């Protein structure tokens, strides 16, 4: 125990604030998505990842990696999304053991319809509370943390192109 690097008071305050944000924000986003779209935050995230993928499809293993979830969790969520008609799953052509998840037209419509309310909630909880400089700092801080927790860069954190233009063209 003598080698434990205890947090200073300053570090403890910062950590506890981050822990509170990590608890409150996901719950608030999940509640908004459940209420407005009948989706969990993770279900919406899976649909969003598929909507941004080439051909609106991803190997299940890649989808799990991008969403920072176990293959079994992704499989369970994709099964629910399949039942709702938002995703179709098929065997990979090049590998009989692999599966591909593909966003259906109904799934794309769900993402497009759900995105404005979700973005508004993200904006109201986080972005609008910060100045432009603080948003830049938040981006830098999150990049530093992600470099530590996701050193391979597996998580999908960079939007492809201008998503607003893409959504309006759909």
C-alpha positions, 0 to 999 in steps of 0.5 A, a space after each residue: 500500500 505504500 506505493 499507492 499514488 493517492 489523489 491530491 485534493 485537486 485531483 480528487 475534486 476533478 475525478 469526482 466531477 468527471 465521475 458525476 458527469 459520466 453517471 448523469 449524462 448517459 442516464 439523461 441521454 438514455 432517458 431522452 432516447 427512450 422517451 422520444 424514440 423507443 431506443 436505448 442510447 446503445 441501440 441508437 449508437 449502433 444505428 448511428 455507427 451503421 448509418 455512417 459506415 460504407 454501404 451502411 453495413 459493418 461486420 459484427 466484430 467491427 461494430 462491437 469494436 467501434 462501439 466499445 462493447 462485447 460481441 455478445 452485447 452487440 449481438 443482443 442489441 442487433 437482435 432487438 433492432 432486427 425485430 424492430 426492422 431497423 437492422 438486417 443481419 447476414 453471413 459474411 460472403 468471405 467468411 462463413 463464421 462472420 456476420 454483417 449488420 446492415 442498416 435497413 431503410 426503416 433503420 436509416 429513417 429512424 436515425 434521421 428522425 431521432 438525430 435532431 432530438 438527440 443532438 438537442 439533448 447533447 447540446 443542452 447538457 454539454 455544448 451549450 454549457 461551454 464556451 467555444 474555447 472550452 469545447 476545444 479544450 474538452 475535445 483535447 481532454 477527451 483525446 488525451 483520455 481516449 489515447 490512454 483507454 483506447 490506444 489502438 483507436 478502435 472507437 469511432 470518434 471522428 464523424 465522417 465528413 459533414 454529418 449535417 449535410 449527409 443527413 439533409 441529403 438522405 
